[in-house]
Amino acid sequence: MSTARQAKGRSSLFDKKIMRRASIDALAKLSPKTMMKNPVMFVVEVGSVLTTALLIANTITHHGHFRFDLQITLWLWFTVLFANFAEAMAEGRGKAQADALRLAKSETIAYKVSKSGAIEEIPSSQLRANDVVRVLAGQMIPGDGEVIEGVASVDESAITGESAPVIREAGGDRSAVTGGTRVLSDQITVRITSNPGETFLDRMIALVEGAERQKTPNEIALNILLAGLTIIFLLAVVTLQPFAVYSGAPQTVFVLISLLVCLIPTTIGGLLSAIGIAGMDRLVQHNVLATSGRAVEAAGDVNTLLLDKTGTITIGNREASEFVPAPGITDVVLADAAQLSSLADETPEGRSIVVLAKQQYNLRGRELAHLNAEFIPFSALTRMSGIEVDGRSIRKGSVDAIAAYLVEHNSQLPGQVRDVVEVISRAGGTPLVVAENGRALGVIHLKDIVKGGMKERFDQLRAMGIRTIMITGDNPLTAAAIAREAGVDDFLAEAKPKDKMDLIKREQADGKLVAMTGDGTNDAPALAQADVGVAMNSGTQAAKEAGNMVDLDSNPTKLIEIVAIGKQLLMTRGALTTFSISNDIAKYFAIIPAMFAGAFPVLNALNIMHLHNPESAILSAVIFNALIIVALIPLALRGVSYRPMSAAALLQRNLIVYGAGGIIAPFIGIKLIDMLITALHLA
């Protein structure tokens, strides 16, 4: 099993190893320097320190109510520890994955190629950017780089968790290799692109550990709101004591701190950081690395989704679907000529023509060596290919190229063939015309195959309020047909890199957030411009550095899952914030009557839970305040379940489930705790 798969196996929510580690980390996080990053929980910690100091002083001087004061102090500390434990649990799964990834990051021998061509064996830690190394079958690639010579099969399971090898070759968009992966066959020459400590694996470890996680703007704004609420309640509690003294019902420090801790939004304060970390972790579970929490959050607010046609919406390669003969030509004659012209064509389209001729007309590949056949390779200049064999001169290519070829041979493309070409183009297909000895034989219909279920997935995105735009280099007629079949909202045909960039800028100028995927160097500017740029791990280094996410599986359709995870993050944060603020209501009904009912008996009317006595009421509220954080840890880590729906419906659902739930649950919980405390004679 690969290290990445092992990491995923260990990172279940209730993994014992992660829980033990999180328990230790929760204690380590009690450092004031760490706690100050969370204003709400820092106030709780300061209150815990004060009650601890006062408890010790009262014990020495024999003042106070020791059993009650001790329980309040312990539960205040538990509140802080539970919040730290939630954050540590979120970090724990990332640390487990980082530990597994470190197993792949080992010292290896690099075979450095000098300028003279000599091979020098050095430790991989001594490699620097622009060094050139040779990697043979069975050897580890010693660092991140670009293949500059050769082609090889590479095992990337240590990074992606997938056992299927991938092909890496010089040139094109599949030349990037990652240190820590292994060459399975052949050999490649690699130019190193990173210095020690700056490799993709190093960055991956830092990201999954959470070491580089920065708070997002929304998270910072919510922290400011929570800090503001905390200050308001702090001032309210401080000014409450003079009023209590005046009314003849002075309160102890333990009661006042209990009131403060129950009034401030400790639930969301304790879980906020864990929600953000867990959101990034859910992406890692899908083999996607986000360079920042901002990218994950932006994914949840995306308005426009740009998707490349080939490989994302379609299966990636056109396939021959039918032969349409010219007038006076049989379909068997056309199929035979089309197959002959494709026998040396190693492209997926060429192979599909050979297969279609075999399936429909039982025409099998022939041995042409003894006939001295001459294959004419495809050229971007001529835009056609063909074969010269046994007195037959066959050509296959675009309609314009074949039309020009026929004119050179004193012939013309029949009008009926042009009509077929137009019908195929309007249907979203690609027509290839076949000619033999200066005569048009007919048309091969190459069809883009839209991936199964894409239309339904785009319907889901539309339900989320996201507009989808297909980007393709095809002509507008073909693009329009595929767009209709796939169900996208719009398309950009004959797109060049600058066209993608201009489209993104236009969308952003209208106040929209844009997401897109890409893998080539030509995609880098658009990936950098997009609010969410997902680069394929199989793509170029330039693309991976330009995007703010990297998909280790190189699956372009995963952008849809990324958007769903981003929305789930925002939903979870909003739902738990709503719950946290709502559940304070029950605490008012528990603590306020307990504090002042003695001086103002009319306040007993607020004791609607009929709590046993003032001490049990206050203690029950403090205990519930601590335990609710533990109860909500699974929800914070797993996220609120997400279903595509409108923003209004989503808001209504959250208000009903988490707003009403946040009001009702504490009344039940506090009452049950009060009954238990009373039964155990703890208050």
Steps between C-alpha positions, in 0.01 A plus 500: 500500500632846417591749770222735390242221523634404843465860609138505393436173677634640825318829479151387599320730739534281812843352428654420839847614400371837381289543816800427725710746308221760508468463880868581544483788250195642682713542812786652301260754351429642848801725446375862525690583181291241314173581677523872419432412136146409610362796703188318622683199640781720634240679717381159624858400581559826691178433694623147575830633631318753721264241647793262558698767686195600702421135578850449642476823701155409637621151593786647700278757672202263530270736312249429227308188405779256411303226322305743282805717426710194414241368255463839330880528467539150357223546244644833388830324433314221323335761277843627390640149459201381298540794261872424466418132449263587212775695324758230574270232359463699178877540480558137598372352179726731303797408718432130444511559127815708535671219694416257221626741236828539685560131439512584129738790567821311556861563410575345161797483270481740205689436178598853404596562137786747460539734203753258353246217523672321788281341771568588864333327796394750769240505782170650386527765774791655310299560184422857405263659249614454137709192579445219249458139615445168327247258648488134394228239542460405867657822631337776704471844341722706735319834471230701327578573138413497133578211265733635231580172330333160473169348599426272796227338703496648851345370823351801684309300762707651782349837411159423353416167662414358156683183397460549124824634347504816289703598197746788527681624190705790373305792355128564519290525814602170662865572562484589870625239749493501880780402737427181691330326206654199326582429135360159400625464145744659254703802606463877509723801536360757741587863560449573873273802561514533881754531778506272809211580734302664220372190322136423431516224761631748759217741421249215505615392848481856631152548355344181633654565841334840503829678566434744218127539558404864519162628606272603218342848479160360603657313790683814612178701475315242709782502756467878526123466551550236770766713669261796493220298658744374763602857592135609522410212734819556700401863562145391583619248760751742654234769541252243632678459835444859621131460415495166685661659808250785487209258478629296792593194293881521454649218290822306538772512235421137416139586417592810299760313294251218446248754373759655266612165357140392441406828331794535260486286181731224626348228278595657167810656660621154595417341164578777250861404437411130479237574232757675279764231541245224439389670176855482364527144629188396308671624186807292586271197539403564136871524406487877452749734664394858568780750551276705730169494680406802290486276192267251673275778617497664157394165351188517712412844362573425133251648253659392172668171413725473194558148372709379209300285262758232428565271794254680726164500326590246233700180547804669349525345154265510204382164374389395150125438511397448136612501137289714264583415137489745207247444219589193298733363771411206723557525871729193486730671249513811723566294813778306326679816386451668839648200680799478263580867555483450880708184545810704582305769690574446871267775618184393688292633208699293251469184706124555537463512119676163469278353773177638346586351158566165666179506706262614227647337190731229638799673338815392678841662502720382216870422471626764257876449527523281187309762301760770581228728637599861565317671785452876480511636859270777615645847464373824649584661167300261280245402770465152354663159502478196276660203329649404163451128443449269202418783262255664742559854624275554805475822702304577818467847652297814561245607241703803389821298472340223294315755283833666419656158435224411256541828314869414452385176338248670270200398708253661740329417823136406422231726637334201669821435694512863613138466617597194708795693646268784607249260658775328700643835612160626613453180696820570690714247315826531314490403128802339333479467123658198325620517140660241271681565173355849468142403586304566820375177660305644792520623856605346835292633788721551808291565806585647839364266765350696790574330830210322662316696768647839401160652421372402845811645665455830318138501615632471856735792445213704357303422817795637697474825302819431302525584130704253293701601192665244271830606344606336175712557193223361280307711254181665630266249330671199657533677835130591504392142433721355775389773741136405438568131551705554816256754645744785572366854523739658249812429296810672367600362159835526318648602835861612530685562831427874479130430442483299826670784687266762355194290587613462863565874530155583357331269750701644789423855388132412551576404860508124444743241636644275231641147518685311227728203443811469286817298451710677237741790507254688280239461779725660764389865448131406522559275804676787676218742410216270610380518860525120516764358266531121512819373335539137400788317669583345162538847350793735474680661792382840377135394527546357851671816621232725345198324652398509866400132502667188360298190412730204563273270296502739201123460458357822349142415601602510866443875491134422564590317825729788599212747466277272711768473773541880502126547539494236774772693687301824486180318598666330796642826630167678458298217654720470810512878542119506494485212748757662731319832522158333536598272787591797719128564548451196724801600709335835577199314639734285711748749647313832529226363731765314700696820557223743587188306599602533865489881481221514244262204549307605189792366294404147607248521217797472259602167651285320245724191515429472874866449581560363850688789659725794402822298529374213286363747243834676458700177502263336250538793259881492527513122448268517198710784358808273511337177384325653199844573348589130524162399358546724197858394416385225256274748321780758479743244357264322262310811397131566468345279230462699181226481237480737203232761568443873474655739751155589639407135552839435658460792743150384595622145561789615721279731704250221562747218569784682676323814619202322653720205598740738673212632710336167587806277561642702797166501683495120482871460568519738796191345661641146466835609646319674789311179575825298495683750723214496746485121503876480567481776764768703319323829569 
